[in-house]
Amino acid sequence: MARGRTETCDLARGHRCPGRWRFTLDAFLSSSTPTSKLVTRLLAADGSQVGQTLTTSVTGLKTRVQTRFSDIKLWSAETPQLYTIELSLVDGDKVMHRMRQRFGFRTFEVRLGDGLYLNGRRIVLQGANRHCLNATSGRCLSEADQVEDLRLMKEMNMNAVRCSHYPPDERFLDLCDERGLYVLDELAGWQKGYDTTVGRALLAEMLQRDVNHPSILFWDNGNEGGGNTDLDGDFAQWDPQGRTVLHPWGVSGGINTGALPALLTSGRSQPRHDHSKKHQCWTDGHASLIYMPTEFQHGLYDGGAGAGLEDYWTLMRASPLFGGGFLWALFDEGSCGPTPEKSTSAEMPAPTVFSVPGGKKKRVFIRSRNSGLRLLFLNDPSRKISMAFCHWKIDTASPTPPHAASPGNCGGCPRLLPTRP
């Protein structure tokens, strides 16, 4: 197994060393011999070699490789430049093992009292929370599912995603590297965190798998109520980059990730429903905290979605300490079942009751993916309702979809149609 890190010269502060970029790789071996060597090559996206081949004597089960490269292109969401490191374990003239891994050169830092900086430039994260879910295949996502999710986010002008509430399929992280999407990678844990023994094992597995993805800017230590602060120090053991560890809906690493009302509370990490204490305005006592809600604008089968989103962005962007925010959520977490005309109560879940414009309550069958929030009215197929989620709407007037059925789509399901304000 190999684990590597890439750093630059003092680019984070905008000072570039002339054309020289430092590369550090830690290789972990299960076995070696006194004559073993590591042969390292850096490859560009077109397969051409960058710089010279580096040969390093193996010094034990952990060997560090260090060098510098010239004329490196940096990775960002706008310019997702990737390189491949080829690492070969050789003994004499025989190659014992060879592996390749993609990565990117970039810097990222949280500047207290200022903001988030990637490659020396300030960035704002605009994204959504995403579950790994398909309405027909459950947690088993196809390549098309992964690509479609990322395509939709990019089309809606999102540049970031929070992986809620567990690490995603590694293929999704590969796509975020390739196409440019900033990631909050999350240790599993919903409302009750894992104990330290189990959590430590899960954390090690997640970081060993994901540590070299340039798209990952933060680690989340569980969901709100699902973290374990005893594990905070473990992240640095597996991450040479030393990424900031967040506690969603709390304060950590100089970032306030609470929902919008937390603007009027202190930066102390409190349970989300704990109103037992009065706190001073965070802008008075915690002026250095960067504000970046990991969940806001709740839009999960409740009709809220992106309504009033411009007001939220306007308010938050007025602060010089605004770091971004993540909508809840990209999709409804629902499952497709038989069409209502042919179904029985045993074949499909009980319909959800919610209010629609016009006053009366309507029973609806909630479905999700592939194009976003989907609603199927059971008792009034003629009623129309539009929902403003990043200027997308649902038209339920037609009993048949305006598009051909495709894998992952249920026949007869109205499709989200793009519209403009």
N, C-alpha and C positions, 0 to 999 in steps of 0.2 A: 504494500500500500504506500502511496506517496501523497504527501500533503504539501502544498506549496503556498507561497505568498508573493505578491508583487507589490512593490512600492515605487514611488518616484522620488526625485529630489524634492526640494521644498516647494513643490508646485501648489500645495494646499494653501499657501499664503501668496500664490501668484508669482513666485520666483522660480524660474526654470533654470536648472543647470543645463548648460548648452549641449543638448542632444544626447545626454547620457542618462539611462534609466536603470535603476538597480533592480535586480531580480534575485530573490531568495527562495529556495525550495528545500523543504525538509522531507526526506525520504525515509519511510519506516519499513524495515525489512523483517520478514519472518525468519530468515537465516542468511548467512553469508560465509565466505571463506576468506583467508588472509589475502588471497589474490583477486578478490572481487573488485570490480570497478563499476561506477555509474557513468554512462555516456549520455549527455544531455544535448538535445537539439531544439531550437526554437523555429517553428514554422509559421509563415504568414497564411492568410486565408486562401491564397492561391497555391499553397503547398511549397512555395519556395522557402529556402532556409534563410533565417535572419541571423547575422553574426556567425561566429565560429562554433564548431563542435567543442563541447567542454567535457573533459574526462576527469573524474574525481575518484580517488581511492576510497573504498568503503571502510569506515572507521568503527563499525559495530552495527547494531540493529537500527540505529538512527544516524543518518548521514546528511549533512547540510551542503547544499550546492549554492554558490553565490557568484554572480558575475554582473556585468553591465551590458546593456544593449543600446544601440544608437538608432535614431530615426524611427521611434516607436509612435504609433497612432493610438490615441487614448480612447477608452470605451466610455460611452455615455448613452442615454436613451435616444438622443438625436443621431449619434454616430456610433453604433454598436460594433466597434472594431474588435474582432476576436483573433487570438493567436492559439496555436497548439504547441504544447510542450511534449516532446517525445523523450521518454526516459527508458534506457536499456540497462539491465543488469548483466554484465558480461564477466566471464571467468576465462582468462586467456583469450582464445579466438572464438569462444562459444557464447552465444547470446542465451542466457538462462531465462530471462523474462523481459518483456517489453510492454510498455503501456503508453497511451496517449491521452491527454486531457486538454480540453479547451479552457481558456481563461482570458481575461482582459487586463490591460494596464489602466489603472485609475486610482485616484485618491478620493477619500470621503471623510469629512469631519463634521462634528457638531460643535459650532462655535457658541459658547454660552453667551447669552445676551445679544446674539446676532442672528444666527440662522444655520441652515444646512448648506454645505459647500461640497460640490463635486468637481474635481479637477480645478479647484481655485475659483469656481463660479458658483454663486448662490442659486439654489434650486428650490422649488416648492413642489411637494408631492401632491398630485391630484389623482385619487384613485378610488377603488371600491374594495369591499370585502368579497372574497370568492370562496365558495365551497366547491370541492371536487364532486360534481353530481351531474348525472344525466337522468332525465325523467323516465327513460325506458331501461337503461342498463345500470342504474344506481351508481355505485362508486367506480365502476369499470368504464373508464373513458377511452375513447378511441383517439387516434392522432387527429382526426377531423374535429373532435370535440375540443381538444386542447388549442388547435389553431383558431377555431371559431371564437372561443372565449377571448383570446388575445386580440384577434382582429376587431371584435366589437369594442373592446376597451380602447384600442388605439383610435378607432373611428369616432368614439365619443370624446376624444381629446384627453383621455386619461394617460398618465405617464407612470402610474404606480399601482400596485396591487398588494393587499394584505392577505396572506394565506391563512384563512380562518377555518378551523382552529387546530391545525395539524400541518405538518410538512406536506407539500403537494407531490404529485407524481413528478419524478425527476425530469421527465420529458417536458413538462410545463416550464421548469426552470431553464432548460436548454433553450426553449423558445423565447423566454424573456431575455436571455443572453443574446440570442440571434437578432431579435427584432427591437430590442430596446424598451424594457419596462422595469422600473425599480421595484424591488420586492422587500416586504417584511415577512421573513420566514419564521414560522411559529412552532414552538414546542407544544406538543399535544397537551391538552388540559382545558376543559371547558369551564365549569364552575367549581369543581373540586380538584385541586392540584394533586399530582402524584406524590407519594412519599419520596424522601430523598434517595433511597436505594433504587427504586424503580425509575424515578425521574432522571437520575444520573446516567443510567444505562441508555434511556431513550435519547437523552441529550447528546451523549457521545456518538450514537448511531447517526443522528441527524446532522451533526456538524462534520463528522468524517465524510459523509456523503455530499454535503452541500457547500462546504467551506470555500471552494474555489470558484463559485459562481460570481462573476462580477456584478450581476444584477442585484444581488442581495446586499442591502445597505444596513439593515437592522435585524437583530434577533428578537423575537417576542418570547418572554418567559411565561407561556401559557396565556389563556384568555383572562378577562377580568374574573377574579375569584378562582382562577385555575392555575395560578403561578405558585412557585415555591422559591422564596428568596434564598434558601440554603443553596440553590443551584446557580446563583448569579455568578459566582467565582469560577464555575466550571467552564463557562463559555470561553474565557480567555485561554484555558488550557488547550483547547482544540482549535482556536482561531488566532493565528499569528497576526491577522489584521487588527484584532482588538475591536471589532465592531461594537457599537453601543447596544446594550441589552435594555429592551423596553418592557414595562409592565402595563399592558393595555388598561385604560381607565385609571391609571395611577400616574405617579411621577417617578421617573428614573432617568439617569443619564442626562439631566438637564432639560428634559422634555416632559411637558404636561400633555398626556394623551387622553384626558377626560373629555366627556361630552361637553357641548357648548356651555351649559350652566357652570361648568368648572372655571370659566373665565372669571367668575365672581367669587371663587373660593381660593383657599390657599393651595400651594403646591404640594401639601402633605398628601401622602398616599392614603386614601380612606376608602372603605367599602362604598360601592356606588350608591347604596341606599341609606347610608349612615348620615342622618341629618341631626345628630345629637349635639354637634359642636358648631359654634359660629366661628368663622375664620375671616380674617381681614382680606381685603381685595388682593389677589395675587400680584397685581401690578404694583402694589406698594411694597410688600415684603418679599416678593419673589420675582423681581423685575428681570432676572436673567433667564427665566424659564421660556423655552420655545414652545409654542402652542401647536399641537398636531393631534387632533382627535382621531383615534383609531376606529371610531364608529360615530357617525352622525347622519341626520336625514334619513331616519328609519323608513324603509320602503319595502318591508317584507309582507306581502299579501294584505296590506292595510290601506292601499290607495294613496299613501303619502308620497313615496318615492322622491322625486326631485322637485316637488312643489316648493317654490320659494327659494330654490337653490341659489339664485343670484343674490338674494338678500344675505344669505349665509356667507358667500364668498366675499361680498362687499364689506361686511362687518369684519371678517377675519383678516382680509388683506389690508385693512386699515392699520393693523398692528405691525410694527417693524419686526416683531418676534414670531410672525406666522410661519410655520413650517409645512403646512399642508393639511390634508384630511382625507378620510376614507368613508365613502357612503356605505350604508348597510341597506341592501346588499346588491351584488351584481345580478343575481337570479333568485327567484323563489326556490326554496328547497321542497319541491313537490315530486310526485310520481304520476306517470300516465297510467290510466286504466282503460277499461272498455268504454265505448261511447255511451252516454247516458241512455240512449234509446234502447240499448241491448243489455244494459247492466242490471244487476240486482244489488241489494244493499250489501250482500256478502262479497260482491265482486269489486266494489270500489269504496274508498273511504267516505265517511260521512261528509257531506258538503259543509263548507264554511259559511257562516252567516255574517254579512257585513253590509253597511249602508252605502248606497250609491246616490248620486245627485238625483233629486226628485222625491226623496222622502221615504220611500218604501224599502224594506230590507229584501235583499235578493239572495237566494242560495246559489252559491257558485262552487264549481269543482276546480280546485287550484291545480295548475300544471306549470311546469318550469322547463326552460331551455327550448330550443337552441337559441332563440332570438330574444330571450329575456322573459319578462313577466307575462304570464298567459292566464286568461280567465275564460271560463266557459259557463255561460249562464244556463241554468237548468230549466227555469220556469218562465223565462222571458227572452227568447232568442232575438227578439226585435230591438231590444234596448241597446243603446250605444253608450259607451263610456270611454272617455279619453283620460289617460294618465300621463302626466308630464314627468318622464324620467329621461333627463338629458334630451328633451325634445323628441321623444318617441311616444307613440300612442297605440292604443288597442282599439280596433274596430270590430265589435262583436255582432254587427248587423248581418253578416253573411254566414249561413250555416256551414259553408265549405271554405276551406282555406284558399287564398288567392295564389297559392304556390303549390307546386307538386310535392307530395309527401316524400320525405327523405329519411334515411336512417337517423333515429334520434328524435324525429318529429312524429306526432300522432296525427292521423288523418282526422279532418274535421276540426282541427284546432286553429282558431284565429291567430294570425301572425302579427307580430309587432311591425307596424309600418312606419318608416322614417317620415318625419314631418319637420317643418321649420317654424320657428316662432313668428 
